[in-house]
Amino acid sequence: MTEEAPKMFSLRLVGDGISIEQPIEQRMALQIVQVVMGGAPAVQQSAGTKSDPRAPEGVSLSLREHLDKIGASKKPDQITTIAQYVCEVEGQADFSRDDIRSRFITAREPLPGNFGRDFAVAERNGWIAEMHGKKNRYYVTAKGTQAINNNFSNGKGAASRR
């Protein structure tokens, strides 16, 4: 199986006593955008870890498989896991509420009965946050990544599955 070449971007940083211009891969570009917009950089995962959205053989997991692998059963857990998938696998720098709603359908997962409440719980838990300067655009926080890595084992604050 041939590996697809990463998408490349150009980084240019110019300021007092500094001038850098170099090509960077998409993953690094997304992390830089996240830091610039006020978030913490995403933690790099090695292949085969439970939060890695790729199977150990390098085959991409579907969103449904990713939800099952993480064990996200409560709606705020699922919202956070779907958000991670959107950013890491689909390559979006950030996401909207509608991005998450549509992925529930893609994964053949029932929509939350009260999506607004469950989305707010994920925010209140510190797993997702609004992008600074980009109203209604969100990212997965370092705390959210850690919760996914721990399979949401702390069990606090999430609404029960119905």
C-alpha positions in Angstrom: 0.0 0.0 0.0 1.5 3.4 -1.0 1.5 6.1 1.6 0.0 9.4 0.5 2.4 12.4 0.6 1.5 14.9 3.3 -0.1 18.2 2.3 2.4 21.0 2.5 2.0 24.6 3.6 4.3 27.6 3.7 5.2 29.2 7.1 6.4 32.8 7.1 7.3 34.6 10.3 8.8 38.1 10.1 9.5 40.4 12.9 12.2 42.3 14.9 15.4 40.4 14.2 13.7 37.3 12.7 12.8 36.2 9.2 11.8 32.6 8.6 10.1 31.1 5.6 9.9 27.4 5.2 7.6 24.6 4.1 5.7 22.6 6.8 3.4 19.6 6.8 -0.3 20.0 7.3 -0.3 18.5 10.9 2.3 21.1 12.0 0.4 23.9 10.2 -2.8 23.0 12.1 -1.0 23.0 15.4 0.5 26.4 14.7 -3.0 27.8 13.8 -4.3 26.3 17.1 -1.6 28.0 19.2 -2.0 31.3 17.3 -5.8 31.3 17.9 -5.3 30.9 21.7 -5.3 27.1 22.2 -2.8 24.6 23.4 -1.0 22.6 20.8 -2.4 19.1 20.2 -0.3 16.3 21.8 1.4 14.1 19.2 0.4 10.5 19.4 2.5 7.6 18.2 0.9 4.9 15.9 -1.1 2.3 17.6 -2.0 4.3 20.7 -5.7 4.2 21.7 -6.2 7.8 20.6 -4.6 7.4 17.3 -7.4 7.5 14.7 -5.5 5.1 12.5 -5.3 1.4 12.9 -1.8 -0.1 13.7 -1.4 -1.2 10.1 -1.8 2.4 9.0 -5.3 1.9 7.6 -7.7 4.7 8.5 -10.5 3.9 10.9 -14.0 5.1 10.0 -15.7 7.5 12.5 -17.9 4.6 13.7 -14.8 2.5 14.4 -13.0 5.4 16.1 -16.0 5.9 18.5 -16.0 2.2 19.3 -12.2 2.1 19.8 -12.3 5.0 22.2 -15.4 3.6 24.0 -17.2 7.0 23.9 -20.7 6.0 25.1 -21.9 9.3 26.7 -23.0 12.1 24.4 -20.4 14.7 25.6 -17.7 12.0 25.2 -18.9 11.3 21.7 -19.0 15.0 20.8 -15.3 15.3 21.9 -14.3 12.1 20.1 -16.0 13.2 16.9 -14.4 16.6 17.2 -10.9 15.0 17.5 -11.7 12.8 14.4 -12.8 15.9 12.4 -9.6 17.7 13.3 -7.0 14.9 13.1 -8.4 12.6 10.4 -10.3 15.0 8.2 -7.7 17.7 8.7 -10.0 20.6 9.7 -8.3 23.2 11.8 -11.5 23.7 13.8 -15.1 22.7 13.8 -18.6 24.0 14.3 -21.6 22.5 16.2 -23.1 21.6 12.8 -19.9 19.7 11.8 -20.4 17.5 14.9 -24.2 17.1 14.4 -23.6 15.8 10.8 -20.9 13.4 11.9 -23.4 11.7 14.3 -25.4 10.8 11.2 -22.2 9.7 9.4 -21.4 7.4 12.3 -24.9 6.1 12.5 -25.1 7.3 16.1 -28.3 8.7 17.4 -28.2 12.5 17.8 -28.2 13.6 21.5 -31.7 14.4 22.7 -30.4 17.8 23.9 -27.4 18.5 21.7 -26.9 22.0 23.2 -26.7 20.7 26.7 -24.3 17.9 25.9 -22.1 20.2 23.8 -22.0 22.6 26.8 -21.0 19.8 29.1 -18.1 19.0 26.8 -17.1 22.7 26.9 -17.6 22.9 30.7 -15.4 19.8 31.2 -12.7 21.7 29.3 -12.6 19.1 26.5 -13.4 21.5 23.7 -13.2 25.3 23.6 -14.2 28.1 21.3 -11.4 29.5 19.1 -10.2 32.9 20.1 -11.4 35.4 17.6 -13.6 32.9 15.7 -17.1 32.9 17.0 -18.8 29.5 16.9 -15.6 27.7 15.9 -14.1 25.2 18.3 -11.1 23.0 18.9 -10.2 20.0 21.1 -8.2 21.0 24.1 -5.2 19.2 25.6 -7.6 18.2 28.4 -10.0 16.8 25.8 -7.2 14.8 24.2 -6.2 13.5 27.6 -9.8 12.4 28.3 -9.9 10.6 25.0 -6.6 8.9 25.8 -8.0 7.8 29.1 -11.2 6.6 27.5 -13.1 9.2 29.6 -12.4 7.0 32.6 -12.9 9.8 35.2 -16.7 9.6 34.6 -17.5 13.1 36.0 -19.8 15.6 34.5 -21.0 13.7 31.4 -24.7 13.2 30.8 -25.9 9.6 30.8 -26.7 7.8 27.6 -30.3 7.3 27.0 
